[in-house]
């Protein structure tokens, strides 16, 4: 059940991220709604809690498992890129590039999780 919740929250996370990026590109006022700023944090917290639960129950830990270390490192990069894309005062072109880069990193995380191989694209 924990794995299902983890997968569903991951899908909700990237779906919301993509939607917010489209709104950013269009200059939508919807980005200013409080639920748009709060709900992703609630979902991502649940995503992180289930990730920790899965790691503990499976006995897999970062620095012990290369693929999990890569996944956690990529997660930190995804978070950084997302923050830069939505919170920076940069021009829209730069924000879109950061947003697209974050989406690519997200799909790398999924590929690593599915293959349990950090060199999944090599």
N, CA, C and O atoms as a printed pandas DataFrame, in Angstrom:
     atom_number atom_name residue_name chain_id  residue_number  x_coord  y_coord  z_coord
0              1         N          UNK        A               1    0.818   -1.197    0.000
1              2        CA          UNK        A               1    0.000    0.000    0.000
2              3         C          UNK        A               1    0.866    1.267    0.000
3              4         O          UNK        A               1    0.532    2.253   -0.656
4              5         N          UNK        A               2    1.970    1.231    0.733
5              6        CA          UNK        A               2    2.864    2.383    0.795
6              7         C          UNK        A               2    3.441    2.685   -0.591
7              8         O          UNK        A               2    3.556    3.846   -0.984
8              9         N          UNK        A               3    3.797    1.636   -1.321
9             10        CA          UNK        A               3    4.354    1.832   -2.666
10            11         C          UNK        A               3    3.315    2.467   -3.596
11            12         O          UNK        A               3    3.658    3.322   -4.413
12            13         N          UNK        A               4    2.073    2.062   -3.481
13            14        CA          UNK        A               4    1.008    2.636   -4.312
14            15         C          UNK        A               4    0.832    4.122   -3.991
15            16         O          UNK        A               4    0.710    4.945   -4.899
16            17         N          UNK        A               5    0.820    4.460   -2.712
17            18        CA          UNK        A               5    0.701    5.865   -2.311
18            19         C          UNK        A               5    1.889    6.654   -2.841
19            20         O          UNK        A               5    1.735    7.783   -3.307
20            21         N          UNK        A               6    3.076    6.055   -2.769
21            22        CA          UNK        A               6    4.286    6.715   -3.273
22            23         C          UNK        A               6    4.165    7.001   -4.776
23            24         O          UNK        A               6    4.476    8.101   -5.232
24            25         N          UNK        A               7    3.723    6.029   -5.517
25            26        CA          UNK        A               7    3.589    6.188   -6.972
26            27         C          UNK        A               7    2.524    7.234   -7.303
27            28         O          UNK        A               7    2.739    8.090   -8.161
28            29         N          UNK        A               8    1.386    7.165   -6.631
29            30        CA          UNK        A               8    0.306    8.132   -6.889
30            31         C          UNK        A               8    0.765    9.550   -6.548
31            32         O          UNK        A               8    0.510   10.479   -7.314
32            33         N          UNK        A               9    1.431    9.727   -5.420
33            34        CA          UNK        A               9    1.893   11.073   -5.058
34            35         C          UNK        A               9    2.978   11.559   -6.019
35            36         O          UNK        A               9    3.078   12.761   -6.269
36            37         N          UNK        A              10    3.787   10.656   -6.560
37            38        CA          UNK        A              10    4.786   11.050   -7.566
38            39         C          UNK        A              10    4.089   11.531   -8.837
39            40         O          UNK        A              10    4.491   12.534   -9.427
40            41         N          UNK        A              11    3.052   10.823   -9.253
41            42        CA          UNK        A              11    2.291   11.230  -10.446
42            43         C          UNK        A              11    1.618   12.574  -10.206
43            44         O          UNK        A              11    1.639   13.443  -11.077
44            45         N          UNK        A              12    1.022   12.749   -9.033
45            46        CA          UNK        A              12    0.392   14.031   -8.705
46            47         C          UNK        A              12    1.425   15.151   -8.656
47            48         O          UNK        A              12    1.151   16.278   -9.069
48            49         N          UNK        A              13    2.606   14.836   -8.152
49            50        CA          UNK        A              13    3.668   15.829   -8.038
50            51         C          UNK        A              13    4.092   16.354   -9.407
51            52         O          UNK        A              13    4.132   17.565   -9.623
52            53         N          UNK        A              14    4.404   15.457  -10.322
53            54        CA          UNK        A              14    4.862   15.906  -11.640
54            55         C          UNK        A              14    3.713   16.526  -12.427
55            56         O          UNK        A              14    3.931   17.471  -13.185
56            57         N          UNK        A              15    2.506   16.022  -12.265
57            58        CA          UNK        A              15    1.348   16.608  -12.956
58            59         C          UNK        A              15    1.133   18.055  -12.514
59            60         O          UNK        A              15    0.931   18.947  -13.339
60            61         N          UNK        A              16    1.177   18.268  -11.218
61            62        CA          UNK        A              16    1.023   19.625  -10.691
62            63         C          UNK        A              16    2.163   20.529  -11.107
63            64         O          UNK        A              16    1.953   21.704  -11.407
64            65         N          UNK        A              17    3.367   19.987  -11.125
65            66        CA          UNK        A              17    4.546   20.757  -11.530
66            67         C          UNK        A              17    4.417   21.196  -12.982
67            68         O          UNK        A              17    4.701   22.346  -13.314
68            69         N          UNK        A              18    3.992   20.288  -13.838
69            70        CA          UNK        A              18    3.816   20.622  -15.256
70            71         C          UNK        A              18    2.707   21.665  -15.413
71            72         O          UNK        A              18    2.865   22.629  -16.161
72            73         N          UNK        A              19    1.594   21.478  -14.717
73            74        CA          UNK        A              19    0.493   22.428  -14.799
74            75         C          UNK        A              19    0.926   23.820  -14.337
75            76         O          UNK        A              19    0.611   24.816  -14.988
76            77         N          UNK        A              20    1.643   23.890  -13.220
77            78        CA          UNK        A              20    2.111   25.183  -12.731
78            79         C          UNK        A              20    3.084   25.826  -13.718
79            80         O          UNK        A              20    3.107   27.048  -13.860
80            81         N          UNK        A              21    3.880   25.015  -14.394
81            82        CA          UNK        A              21    4.787   25.545  -15.407
82            83         C          UNK        A              21    4.039   26.131  -16.592
83            84         O          UNK        A              21    4.406   27.187  -17.107
84            85         N          UNK        A              22    2.996   25.447  -17.019
85            86        CA          UNK        A              22    2.169   25.971  -18.112
86            87         C          UNK        A              22    1.537   27.296  -17.680
87            88         O          UNK        A              22    1.512   28.252  -18.454
88            89         N          UNK        A              23    1.032   27.354  -16.459
89            90        CA          UNK        A              23    0.461   28.599  -15.959
90            91         C          UNK        A              23    1.511   29.703  -15.908
91            92         O          UNK        A              23    1.215   30.859  -16.210
92            93         N          UNK        A              24    2.746   29.347  -15.524
93            94        CA          UNK        A              24    3.828   30.326  -15.475
94            95         C          UNK        A              24    4.091   30.880  -16.876
95            96         O          UNK        A              24    4.226   32.091  -17.054
96            97         N          UNK        A              25    4.162   30.002  -17.856
97            98        CA          UNK        A              25    4.415   30.422  -19.232
98            99         C          UNK        A              25    3.313   31.355  -19.724
99           100         O          UNK        A              25    3.582   32.344  -20.405
100          101         N          UNK        A              26    2.085   31.035  -19.375
101          102        CA          UNK        A              26    0.937   31.844  -19.812
102          103         C          UNK        A              26    0.719   33.090  -18.959
103          104         O          UNK        A              26   -0.099   33.942  -19.305
104          105         N          UNK        A              27    1.440   33.203  -17.853
105          106        CA          UNK        A              27    1.262   34.344  -16.972
106          107         C          UNK        A              27   -0.067   34.318  -16.226
107          108         O          UNK        A              27   -0.651   35.365  -15.945
108          109         N          UNK        A              28   -0.535   33.120  -15.909
109          110        CA          UNK        A              28   -1.832   32.952  -15.264
110          111         C          UNK        A              28   -1.820   33.445  -13.819
111          112         O          UNK        A              28   -0.842   33.282  -13.089
112          113         N          UNK        A              29   -2.923   34.043  -13.441
113          114        CA          UNK        A              29   -3.088   34.483  -12.052
114          115         C          UNK        A              29   -3.348   33.311  -11.106
115          116         O          UNK        A              29   -3.261   33.462   -9.888
116          117         N          UNK        A              30   -3.664   32.160  -11.662
117          118        CA          UNK        A              30   -3.917   30.979  -10.830
118          119         C          UNK        A              30   -2.709   30.627   -9.960
119          120         O          UNK        A              30   -2.869   30.041   -8.889
120          121         N          UNK        A              31   -1.509   30.977  -10.409
121          122        CA          UNK        A              31   -0.304   30.699   -9.627
122          123         C          UNK        A              31   -0.303   31.422   -8.282
123          124         O          UNK        A              31    0.405   31.019   -7.360
124          125         N          UNK        A              32   -1.079   32.466   -8.172
125          126        CA          UNK        A              32   -1.107   33.247   -6.935
126          127         C          UNK        A              32   -2.074   32.688   -5.895
127          128         O          UNK        A              32   -2.058   33.122   -4.743
128          129         N          UNK        A              33   -2.921   31.727   -6.290
129          130        CA          UNK        A              33   -3.849   31.124   -5.333
130          131         C          UNK        A              33   -3.086   30.378   -4.246
131          132         O          UNK        A              33   -2.088   29.712   -4.523
132          133         N          UNK        A              34   -3.555   30.491   -3.027
133          134        CA          UNK        A              34   -2.876   29.876   -1.889
134          135         C          UNK        A              34   -2.821   28.359   -2.023
135          136         O          UNK        A              34   -1.814   27.750   -1.662
136          137         N          UNK        A              35   -3.874   27.739   -2.531
137          138        CA          UNK        A              35   -3.888   26.274   -2.651
138          139         C          UNK        A              35   -2.851   25.794   -3.662
139          140         O          UNK        A              35   -2.331   24.685   -3.541
140          141         N          UNK        A              36   -2.553   26.621   -4.651
141          142        CA          UNK        A              36   -1.553   26.253   -5.659
142          143         C          UNK        A              36   -0.157   26.263   -5.038
143          144         O          UNK        A              36    0.724   25.519   -5.469
144          145         N          UNK        A              37    0.038   27.092   -4.044
145          146        CA          UNK        A              37    1.342   27.153   -3.375
146          147         C          UNK        A              37    1.457   26.156   -2.225
147          148         O          UNK        A              37    2.563   25.720   -1.904
148          149         N          UNK        A              38    0.342   25.785   -1.601
149          150        CA          UNK        A              38    0.380   24.904   -0.425
150          151         C          UNK        A              38    0.230   23.426   -0.796
151          152         O          UNK        A              38    0.977   22.585   -0.297
152          153         N          UNK        A              39   -0.715   23.112   -1.654
153          154        CA          UNK        A              39   -1.010   21.717   -1.986
154          155         C          UNK        A              39    0.205   20.924   -2.477
155          156         O          UNK        A              39    0.373   19.776   -2.064
156          157         N          UNK        A              40    1.061   21.488   -3.344
157          158        CA          UNK        A              40    2.241   20.714   -3.767
158          159         C          UNK        A              40    3.155   20.335   -2.597
159          160         O          UNK        A              40    3.752   19.258   -2.595
160          161         N          UNK        A              41    3.260   21.214   -1.613
161          162        CA          UNK        A              41    4.113   20.910   -0.458
162          163         C          UNK        A              41    3.521   19.783    0.390
163          164         O          UNK        A              41    4.254   18.941    0.908
164          165         N          UNK        A              42    2.209   19.771    0.529
165          166        CA          UNK        A              42    1.540   18.695    1.260
166          167         C          UNK        A              42    1.749   17.365    0.536
167          168         O          UNK        A              42    2.115   16.366    1.156
168          169         N          UNK        A              43    1.517   17.359   -0.774
169          170        CA          UNK        A              43    1.690   16.146   -1.571
170          171         C          UNK        A              43    3.145   15.680   -1.538
171          172         O          UNK        A              43    3.415   14.494   -1.353
172          173         N          UNK        A              44    4.083   16.615   -1.716
173          174        CA          UNK        A              44    5.493   16.233   -1.745
174          175         C          UNK        A              44    5.998   15.746   -0.389
175          176         O          UNK        A              44    6.911   14.923   -0.321
176          177         N          UNK        A              45    5.407   16.249    0.676
177          178        CA          UNK        A              45    5.742   15.737    2.009
178          179         C          UNK        A              45    5.298   14.284    2.140
179          180         O          UNK        A              45    6.044   13.447    2.648
180          181         N          UNK        A              46    4.094   13.987    1.685
181          182        CA          UNK        A              46    3.604   12.606    1.696
182          183         C          UNK        A              46    4.472   11.719    0.804
183          184         O          UNK        A              46    4.761   10.574    1.152
184          185         N          UNK        A              47    4.880   12.246   -0.330
185          186        CA          UNK        A              47    5.768   11.518   -1.236
186          187         C          UNK        A              47    7.088   11.188   -0.540
187          188         O          UNK        A              47    7.574   10.060   -0.634
188          189         N          UNK        A              48    7.661   12.151    0.148
189          190        CA          UNK        A              48    8.923   11.934    0.850
190          191         C          UNK        A              48    8.762   10.956    2.017
191          192         O          UNK        A              48    9.625   10.106    2.233
192          193         N          UNK        A              49    7.665   11.071    2.768
193          194        CA          UNK        A              49    7.417   10.154    3.894
194          195         C          UNK        A              49    7.311    8.713    3.386
195          196         O          UNK        A              49    7.890    7.799    3.975
196          197         N          UNK        A              50    6.578    8.518    2.304
197          198        CA          UNK        A              50    6.450    7.154    1.767
198          199         C          UNK        A              50    7.779    6.650    1.218
199          200         O          UNK        A              50    8.065    5.455    1.293
200          201         N          UNK        A              51    8.598    7.552    0.665
201          202        CA          UNK        A              51    9.926    7.151    0.176
202          203         C          UNK        A              51   10.792    6.656    1.332
203          204         O          UNK        A              51   11.479    5.642    1.210
204          205         N          UNK        A              52   10.757    7.362    2.428
205          206        CA          UNK        A              52   11.535    6.953    3.609
206          207         C          UNK        A              52   10.999    5.624    4.145
207          208         O          UNK        A              52   11.778    4.748    4.520
208          209         N          UNK        A              53    9.689    5.473    4.181
209          210        CA          UNK        A              53    9.096    4.214    4.651
210          211         C          UNK        A              53    9.525    3.040    3.760
211          212         O          UNK        A              53    9.852    1.963    4.259
212          213         N          UNK        A              54    9.521    3.258    2.443
213          214        CA          UNK        A              54    9.948    2.201    1.526
214          215         C          UNK        A              54   11.422    1.854    1.716
215          216         O          UNK        A              54   11.799    0.683    1.676
216          217         N          UNK        A              55   12.244    2.861    1.920
217          218        CA          UNK        A              55   13.673    2.619    2.121
218          219         C          UNK        A              55   13.912    1.833    3.408
219          220         O          UNK        A              55   14.704    0.891    3.429
220          221         N          UNK        A              56   13.234    2.219    4.465
221          222        CA          UNK        A              56   13.419    1.544    5.756
222          223         C          UNK        A              56   12.917    0.100    5.694
223          224         O          UNK        A              56   13.600   -0.811    6.160
224          225         N          UNK        A              57   11.738   -0.111    5.126
225          226        CA          UNK        A              57   11.192   -1.471    5.098
226          227         C          UNK        A              57   11.969   -2.391    4.154
227          228         O          UNK        A              57   11.993   -3.606    4.354
228          229         N          UNK        A              58   12.603   -1.818    3.128
229          230        CA          UNK        A              58   13.372   -2.658    2.198
230          231         C          UNK        A              58   14.829   -2.796    2.609
231          232         O          UNK        A              58   15.562   -3.616    2.057
232          233         N          UNK        A              59   15.248   -1.987    3.585
233          234        CA          UNK        A              59   16.648   -2.032    4.017
234          235         C          UNK        A              59   17.597   -1.381    3.028
235          236         O          UNK        A              59   18.802   -1.634    3.065
236          237         N          UNK        A              60   17.073   -0.548    2.147
237          238        CA          UNK        A              60   17.896    0.175    1.169
238          239         C          UNK        A              60   18.098    1.600    1.652
239          240         O          UNK        A              60   17.137    2.298    1.976
240          241         N          UNK        A              61   19.346    2.025    1.697
241          242        CA          UNK        A              61   19.645    3.361    2.180
242          243         C          UNK        A              61   20.598    4.064    1.231
243          244         O          UNK        A              61   21.457    3.426    0.623
244          245         N          UNK        A              62   20.448    5.401    1.099
245          246        CA          UNK        A              62   21.420    6.145    0.288
246          247         C          UNK        A              62   22.826    5.934    0.841
247          248         O          UNK        A              62   22.995    5.710    2.039
248          249         N          UNK        A              63   23.795    6.003    0.005
249          250        CA          UNK        A              63   25.212    5.764    0.273
250          251         C          UNK        A              63   25.512    4.278    0.408
251          252         O          UNK        A              63   26.668    3.872    0.282
252          253         N          UNK        A              64   24.497    3.462    0.660
253          254        CA          UNK        A              64   24.654    2.013    0.683
254          255         C          UNK        A              64   24.316    1.430   -0.683
255          256         O          UNK        A              64   24.962    0.492   -1.150
256          257         N          UNK        A              65   23.304    1.995   -1.310
257          258        CA          UNK        A              65   22.845    1.564   -2.629
258          259         C          UNK        A              65   23.101    2.700   -3.614
259          260         O          UNK        A              65   22.578    3.800   -3.433
260          261         N          UNK        A              66   23.888    2.454   -4.640
261          262        CA          UNK        A              66   24.235    3.492   -5.608
262          263         C          UNK        A              66   23.033    4.093   -6.301
263          264         O          UNK        A              66   22.967    5.306   -6.498
264          265         N          UNK        A              67   22.079    3.250   -6.673
265          266        CA          UNK        A              67   20.905    3.752   -7.378
266          267         C          UNK        A              67   20.076    4.676   -6.499
267          268         O          UNK        A              67   19.519    5.663   -6.979
268          269         N          UNK        A              68   19.995    4.353   -5.199
269          270        CA          UNK        A              68   19.216    5.179   -4.284
270          271         C          UNK        A              68   19.938    6.500   -3.995
271          272         O          UNK        A              68   19.300    7.541   -3.835
272          273         N          UNK        A              69   21.254    6.448   -3.930
273          274        CA          UNK        A              69   22.037    7.675   -3.778
274          275         C          UNK        A              69   21.806    8.591   -4.976
275          276         O          UNK        A              69   21.627    9.798   -4.814
276          277         N          UNK        A              70   21.810    8.015   -6.175
277          278        CA          UNK        A              70   21.562    8.801   -7.386
278          279         C          UNK        A              70   20.152    9.384   -7.374
279          280         O          UNK        A              70   19.948   10.531   -7.771
280          281         N          UNK        A              71   19.192    8.604   -6.925
281          282        CA          UNK        A              71   17.800    9.061   -6.880
282          283         C          UNK        A              71   17.649   10.231   -5.904
283          284         O          UNK        A              71   16.994   11.223   -6.226
284          285         N          UNK        A              72   18.239   10.125   -4.734
285          286        CA          UNK        A              72   18.150   11.201   -3.743
286          287         C          UNK        A              72   18.896   12.442   -4.238
287          288         O          UNK        A              72   18.418   13.563   -4.064
288          289         N          UNK        A              73   20.051   12.248   -4.847
289          290        CA          UNK        A              73   20.809   13.382   -5.400
290          291         C          UNK        A              73   20.016   14.077   -6.497
291          292         O          UNK        A              73   19.966   15.306   -6.551
292          293         N          UNK        A              74   19.400   13.292   -7.366
293          294        CA          UNK        A              74   18.587   13.862   -8.438
294          295         C          UNK        A              74   17.366   14.572   -7.862
295          296         O          UNK        A              74   16.931   15.588   -8.404
296          297         N          UNK        A              75   16.810   14.052   -6.775
297          298        CA          UNK        A              75   15.678   14.701   -6.125
298          299         C          UNK        A              75   16.075   16.095   -5.634
299          300         O          UNK        A              75   15.320   17.054   -5.796
300          301         N          UNK        A              76   17.254   16.201   -5.037
301          302        CA          UNK        A              76   17.733   17.507   -4.573
302          303         C          UNK        A              76   17.908   18.469   -5.749
303          304         O          UNK        A              76   17.580   19.651   -5.639
304          305         N          UNK        A              77   18.420   17.968   -6.866
305          306        CA          UNK        A              77   18.566   18.787   -8.062
306          307         C          UNK        A              77   17.190   19.213   -8.591
307          308         O          UNK        A              77   17.004   20.366   -8.981
308          309         N          UNK        A              78   16.240   18.293   -8.603
309          310        CA          UNK        A              78   14.866   18.588   -9.046
310          311         C          UNK        A              78   14.254   19.700   -8.188
311          312         O          UNK        A              78   13.636   20.625   -8.714
312          313         N          UNK        A              79   14.425   19.605   -6.887
313          314        CA          UNK        A              79   13.896   20.623   -5.977
314          315         C          UNK        A              79   14.549   21.978   -6.252
315          316         O          UNK        A              79   13.863   22.997   -6.329
316          317         N          UNK        A              80   15.863   21.986   -6.399
317          318        CA          UNK        A              80   16.597   23.221   -6.669
318          319         C          UNK        A              80   16.125   23.863   -7.982
319          320         O          UNK        A              80   15.854   25.063   -8.033
320          321         N          UNK        A              81   16.030   23.050   -9.037
321          322        CA          UNK        A              81   15.590   23.580  -10.329
322          323         C          UNK        A              81   14.168   24.115  -10.253
323          324         O          UNK        A              81   13.861   25.153  -10.839
324          325         N          UNK        A              82   13.298   23.409   -9.530
325          326        CA          UNK        A              82   11.923   23.867   -9.364
326          327         C          UNK        A              82   11.838   25.184   -8.618
327          328         O          UNK        A              82   11.068   26.069   -8.992
328          329         N          UNK        A              83   12.617   25.312   -7.578
329          330        CA          UNK        A              83   12.646   26.577   -6.827
330          331         C          UNK        A              83   13.120   27.709   -7.727
331          332         O          UNK        A              83   12.533   28.790   -7.745
332          333         N          UNK        A              84   14.181   27.452   -8.467
333          334        CA          UNK        A              84   14.714   28.479   -9.358
334          335         C          UNK        A              84   13.713   28.837  -10.463
335          336         O          UNK        A              84   13.611   29.999  -10.856
336          337         N          UNK        A              85   12.987   27.855  -10.953
337          338        CA          UNK        A              85   12.032   28.107  -12.034
338          339         C          UNK        A              85   10.840   28.936  -11.569
339          340         O          UNK        A              85   10.349   29.781  -12.317
340          341         N          UNK        A              86   10.375   28.708  -10.358
341          342        CA          UNK        A              86    9.159   29.382   -9.915
342          343         C          UNK        A              86    9.397   30.581   -9.008
343          344         O          UNK        A              86    8.525   31.440   -8.884
344          345         N          UNK        A              87   10.530   30.652   -8.389
345          346        CA          UNK        A              87   10.739   31.739   -7.430
346          347         C          UNK        A              87   11.730   32.788   -7.890
347          348         O          UNK        A              87   11.783   33.877   -7.319
348          349         N          UNK        A              88   12.506   32.487   -8.899
349          350        CA          UNK        A              88   13.504   33.463   -9.326
350          351         C          UNK        A              88   12.835   34.622  -10.051
351          352         O          UNK        A              88   11.724   34.499  -10.568
352          353         N          UNK        A              89   13.522   35.722  -10.077
353          354        CA          UNK        A              89   13.029   36.904  -10.764
354          355         C          UNK        A              89   13.639   36.994  -12.162
355          356         O          UNK        A              89   13.705   38.066  -12.763
356          357         N          UNK        A              90   14.076   35.856  -12.653
357          358        CA          UNK        A              90   14.717   35.803  -13.965
358          359         C          UNK        A              90   13.701   36.016  -15.080
359          360         O          UNK        A              90   12.490   36.024  -14.858
360          361         N          UNK        A              91   14.225   36.185  -16.266
361          362        CA          UNK        A              91   13.357   36.309  -17.428
362          363         C          UNK        A              91   12.646   34.982  -17.676
363          364         O          UNK        A              91   13.102   33.921  -17.250
364          365         N          UNK        A              92   11.529   35.071  -18.370
365          366        CA          UNK        A              92   10.684   33.896  -18.580
366          367         C          UNK        A              92   11.431   32.782  -19.311
367          368         O          UNK        A              92   11.241   31.609  -18.988
368          369         N          UNK        A              93   12.269   33.118  -20.282
369          370        CA          UNK        A              93   13.000   32.105  -21.042
370          371         C          UNK        A              93   13.860   31.242  -20.116
371          372         O          UNK        A              93   13.882   30.018  -20.245
372          373         N          UNK        A              94   14.556   31.876  -19.198
373          374        CA          UNK        A              94   15.403   31.132  -18.246
374          375         C          UNK        A              94   14.541   30.257  -17.327
375          376         O          UNK        A              94   14.898   29.116  -17.035
376          377         N          UNK        A              95   13.416   30.795  -16.880
377          378        CA          UNK        A              95   12.527   30.040  -16.004
378          379         C          UNK        A              95   11.981   28.802  -16.716
379          380         O          UNK        A              95   11.865   27.736  -16.113
380          381         N          UNK        A              96   11.647   28.945  -17.993
381          382        CA          UNK        A              96   11.135   27.813  -18.770
382          383         C          UNK        A              96   12.223   26.753  -18.942
383          384         O          UNK        A              96   11.941   25.559  -18.849
384          385         N          UNK        A              97   13.450   27.175  -19.189
385          386        CA          UNK        A              97   14.559   26.226  -19.321
386          387         C          UNK        A              97   14.772   25.466  -18.012
387          388         O          UNK        A              97   14.970   24.251  -18.025
388          389         N          UNK        A              98   14.733   26.169  -16.894
389          390        CA          UNK        A              98   14.876   25.520  -15.587
390          391         C          UNK        A              98   13.725   24.552  -15.330
391          392         O          UNK        A              98   13.933   23.461  -14.800
392          393         N          UNK        A              99   12.518   24.952  -15.704
393          394        CA          UNK        A              99   11.331   24.106  -15.539
394          395         C          UNK        A              99   11.461   22.833  -16.364
395          396         O          UNK        A              99   11.192   21.738  -15.870
396          397         N          UNK        A             100   11.876   22.975  -17.624
397          398        CA          UNK        A             100   12.062   21.804  -18.490
398          399         C          UNK        A             100   13.174   20.892  -17.967
399          400         O          UNK        A             100   13.052   19.668  -18.011
400          401         N          UNK        A             101   14.245   21.488  -17.477
401          402        CA          UNK        A             101   15.344   20.697  -16.905
402          403         C          UNK        A             101   14.856   19.906  -15.693
403          404         O          UNK        A             101   15.230   18.746  -15.517
404          405         N          UNK        A             102   14.027   20.524  -14.863
405          406        CA          UNK        A             102   13.479   19.835  -13.687
406          407         C          UNK        A             102   12.622   18.651  -14.108
407          408         O          UNK        A             102   12.666   17.596  -13.476
408          409         N          UNK        A             103   11.842   18.819  -15.172
409          410        CA          UNK        A             103   11.007   17.718  -15.665
410          411         C          UNK        A             103   11.890   16.562  -16.142
411          412         O          UNK        A             103   11.590   15.402  -15.860
412          413         N          UNK        A             104   12.957   16.863  -16.849
413          414        CA          UNK        A             104   13.888   15.810  -17.287
414          415         C          UNK        A             104   14.505   15.084  -16.097
415          416         O          UNK        A             104   14.645   13.862  -16.117
416          417         N          UNK        A             105   14.870   15.831  -15.069
417          418        CA          UNK        A             105   15.437   15.221  -13.861
418          419         C          UNK        A             105   14.409   14.317  -13.195
419          420         O          UNK        A             105   14.750   13.233  -12.722
420          421         N          UNK        A             106   13.147   14.755  -13.156
421          422        CA          UNK        A             106   12.094   13.929  -12.574
422          423         C          UNK        A             106   12.018   12.578  -13.291
423          424         O          UNK        A             106   11.934   11.532  -12.647
424          425         N          UNK        A             107   12.049   12.607  -14.618
425          426        CA          UNK        A             107   11.949   11.358  -15.362
426          427         C          UNK        A             107   13.202   10.495  -15.210
427          428         O          UNK        A             107   13.131    9.271  -15.324
428          429         N          UNK        A             108   14.338   11.123  -14.956
429          430        CA          UNK        A             108   15.541   10.351  -14.606
430          431         C          UNK        A             108   15.311    9.627  -13.273
431          432         O          UNK        A             108   15.656    8.454  -13.132
432          433         N          UNK        A             109   14.734   10.325  -12.313
433          434        CA          UNK        A             109   14.442    9.722  -11.003
434          435         C          UNK        A             109   13.540    8.502  -11.174
435          436         O          UNK        A             109   13.785    7.457  -10.571
436          437         N          UNK        A             110   12.507    8.633  -11.987
437          438        CA          UNK        A             110   11.588    7.519  -12.233
438          439         C          UNK        A             110   12.328    6.358  -12.900
439          440         O          UNK        A             110   12.138    5.202  -12.523
440          441         N          UNK        A             111   13.165    6.662  -13.882
441          442        CA          UNK        A             111   13.914    5.611  -14.585
442          443         C          UNK        A             111   14.858    4.881  -13.640
443          444         O          UNK        A             111   14.989    3.659  -13.706
444          445         N          UNK        A             112   15.511    5.624  -12.767
445          446        CA          UNK        A             112   16.414    4.999  -11.786
446          447         C          UNK        A             112   15.621    4.134  -10.818
447          448         O          UNK        A             112   16.041    3.026  -10.482
448          449         N          UNK        A             113   14.489    4.629  -10.374
449          450        CA          UNK        A             113   13.655    3.862   -9.435
450          451         C          UNK        A             113   13.180    2.555  -10.057
451          452         O          UNK        A             113   13.165    1.515   -9.399
452          453         N          UNK        A             114   12.797    2.614  -11.317
453          454        CA          UNK        A             114   12.284    1.413  -11.990
454          455         C          UNK        A             114   13.390    0.415  -12.296
455          456         O          UNK        A             114   13.182   -0.793  -12.180
456          457         N          UNK        A             115   14.559    0.903  -12.685
457          458        CA          UNK        A             115   15.643    0.000  -13.099
458          459         C          UNK        A             115   16.594   -0.359  -11.955
459          460         O          UNK        A             115   17.318   -1.353  -12.019
460          461         N          UNK        A             116   16.576    0.469  -10.914
461          462        CA          UNK        A             116   17.546    0.348   -9.813
462          463         C          UNK        A             116   18.970    0.373  -10.340
463          464         O          UNK        A             116   19.850   -0.349   -9.871
464          465         N          UNK        A             117   19.161    1.233  -11.334
465          466        CA          UNK        A             117   20.472    1.414  -11.965
466          467         C          UNK        A             117   20.651    2.896  -12.217
467          468         O          UNK        A             117   19.883    3.486  -12.977
468          469         N          UNK        A             118   21.652    3.516  -11.594
469          470        CA          UNK        A             118   21.850    4.936  -11.746
470          471         C          UNK        A             118   22.407    5.301  -13.116
471          472         O          UNK        A             118   22.380    6.470  -13.503
472          473         N          UNK        A             119   22.907    4.325  -13.846
473          474        CA          UNK        A             119   23.412    4.542  -15.206
474          475         C          UNK        A             119   22.373    4.161  -16.232
475          476         O          UNK        A             119   22.717    3.695  -17.318
476          477         N          UNK        A             120   21.132    4.348  -15.914
477          478        CA          UNK        A             120   20.013    3.849  -16.708
478          479         C          UNK        A             120   20.042    4.334  -18.161
479          480         O          UNK        A             120   19.567    3.620  -19.045
480          481         N          UNK        A             121   20.576    5.508  -18.430
481          482        CA          UNK        A             121   20.572    6.037  -19.788
482          483         C          UNK        A             121   21.893    5.833  -20.531
483          484         O          UNK        A             121   22.069    6.340  -21.639
484          485         N          UNK        A             122   22.793    5.113  -19.939
485          486        CA          UNK        A             122   24.106    4.882  -20.589
486          487         C          UNK        A             122   24.152    3.496  -21.174
487          488         O          UNK        A             122   25.162    3.107  -21.761
